[in-house]
Amino acid sequence: MLSHVDTNCDELRAQAVKYGIDDIVDELCPYLDTSGEQRTSRLPEWEDFQELAKDYG
């Protein structure tokens, strides 16, 4: 899961542009970098995200 691996947001964004999802990545990277402190309304609270991450291993 992205929260447990090193993610190069520039590379991820470059790929996201190809698929038209760069707006999502633009929100996701700061969210992961700040452990959820910088969050938009469509992203879960950090604690909820951590619980889901545990469920998916």
Backbone as a ProteinNet text record, in pm:
[ID]
protein_1_A
[PRIMARY]
MLSHVDTNCDELRAQAVKYGIDDIVDELCPYLDTSGEQRTSRLPEWEDFQELAKDYG
[TERTIARY]
84.5	0	88.4	40.6	121	171.2	99	141.4	262.1	296.5	405.6	525.5	524.9	637	680.7	806.8	854.2	789.7	728.2	657.2	716.8	757.8	804.9	683.9	639.2	515.8	529.3	649	666.9	645.5	702.4	683.5	538.3	480.5	340.9	250.4	276.6	194.7	209.8	331.3	353.1	269.6	261.6	178.5	30	-4.5	-144.4	-197.7	-111.6	-153.1	-198.2	-128.7	-163.5	-306	-351	-482.4	-586.8	-546.1	-640.5	-679.6	-591.7	-622.8	-521.7	-456.6	-355.8	-414.1	-540.8	-602.4	-609.1	-630.5	-634.5	-495.7	-395.8	-258.2	-212	-254.5	-218.6	-271.8	-379.4	-433.5	-371.1	-344.5	-297.4	-154.9	-66	74	91.6	35.6	48.1	-18.1	-127.4	-197.1	-103.1	-35.6	56.4	180.1	231.9	352.9	331.4	208.4	180.3	103.3	95.7	19.3	-123.6	-182.3	-322.2	-351	-247.8	-272.7	-320.8	-272.6	-319.3	-413.6	-542.1	-643.1	-757.5	-807.5	-927.3	-1047.1	-1165.6	-1286.6	-1308.3	-1249.4	-1271.9	-1173.3	-1080.4	-989.1	-1032.4	-1011.3	-1056.5	-967.2	-1019.9	-937	-819.7	-704.5	-583.4	-601.6	-670.3	-692.4	-775	-875.8	-956.9	-872.9	-788.9	-699.8	-606.6	-552.4	-463.2	-536	-658.5	-738.3	-761.5	-796.6	-817	-687.6	-576.5	-447.2	-416.4	-451.1	-431.2	-517.7	-639.9	-730.6	-678.6	-610	-560	-417.2	-357.2	-223.4	-119.1
-118.4	0	123.9	228.9	349.5	406.7	387.6	446.2	374.8	256.3	178.4	165.8	235.4	231.2	373.3	385.2	515.1	544.4	658.2	695.1	823.7	820.5	940.5	1008.2	1114	1179.4	1240.6	1283.6	1338.2	1230.1	1113.2	1002	955.2	948.2	906.3	1005.1	1132.8	1234.6	1226.4	1203.2	1192	1078	967.8	856.9	890.5	961.3	996.4	1088.2	1175.1	1265.4	1184.4	1075.3	990.1	936.5	913.8	855.1	956.9	1083.3	1188	1188.3	1136.5	1133	1213.9	1308.9	1388.4	1470.4	1509.3	1584.3	1499.6	1370.3	1280	1267.2	1249.4	1235.6	1364.7	1479	1607.5	1619.6	1550.4	1549.6	1437.5	1325.3	1207.6	1222.7	1278.1	1288.6	1373.5	1492.7	1569.2	1498	1430.3	1353.5	1248.3	1173.2	1069.6	1130.6	1237.6	1302.3	1362.1	1404.6	1470.3	1380.8	1251.3	1156.7	1204.8	1256.2	1296.1	1434.6	1508	1643	1736.1	1714.9	1792.1	1701.4	1724.3	1632.3	1709	1654.2	1710.3	1628.4	1677.6	1611.3	1473	1445.1	1312.6	1206.9	1246.1	1149.4	1123.1	999.3	965.6	1027.7	1031.7	1069.7	972.5	1018.5	936.6	805.7	812.1	692.2	588.9	635.2	545.4	484.8	565.3	517.5	407.7	430.3	331.1	200.1	209.2	87.9	10.7	83.1	16.8	-46.7	20.9	-33.3	-163.8	-171.1	-295.1	-407.7	-375.4	-475.1	-534.1	-450.7	-495.7	-549.3	-540.7	-596.1	-506.4
0	0	0	-59.4	-74.7	56.3	163.6	290.5	350.1	298.6	354.8	261.9	151.3	58.3	25.7	-14.8	-60.4	-195	-205	-326.6	-381.6	-506.5	-572.4	-634.9	-573.7	-617.9	-756.3	-793.4	-927.9	-1032.8	-1009.4	-1103.5	-1104.2	-986.8	-976.7	-1049.1	-1032.2	-1098.5	-1249.9	-1297.4	-1441.9	-1500.1	-1428.2	-1473.8	-1461.2	-1356.3	-1333.2	-1443.1	-1494.6	-1601.9	-1723.6	-1750.8	-1864.9	-1854.1	-1730.9	-1707.4	-1663.7	-1657.8	-1620.7	-1474.2	-1389	-1245.1	-1163.9	-1228.4	-1160.2	-1045.9	-1054.8	-944.8	-818.2	-833.7	-717.8	-656.4	-741.1	-692.5	-625.9	-679.9	-619.3	-476.7	-445.5	-309.4	-226.2	-290.3	-218.9	-165.4	-245.2	-202.2	-75.6	-69.7	55.4	174.2	147.9	251.6	310.4	224.5	272.2	336.9	277.9	330.9	469.3	498.9	627.1	723.3	690.8	773.5	796.3	690	694.4	746.9	788.5	839.7	729.6	608.4	493.3	415.4	432.6	380.5	316.3	205.5	143.7	190.4	161.3	210.7	149.9	35.2	-23.4	26.3	110.4	171.6	315.4	362.2	498.5	606.1	725.9	839.8	845.2	892.6	892.4	969.8	1081.4	1162.4	1084.1	1012.8	930.5	818.2	760.1	655	708.6	826.6	888.1	916.1	961.7	986.4	856.8	751.4	623.4	572.6	593.6	551.5	624.6	750.9	826.9	769.6	732.8	677.3	546.4	467.6	338.4	345.6	463.1	483.7	436.3
[MASK]
+++++++++++++++++++++++++++++++++++++++++++++++++++++++++

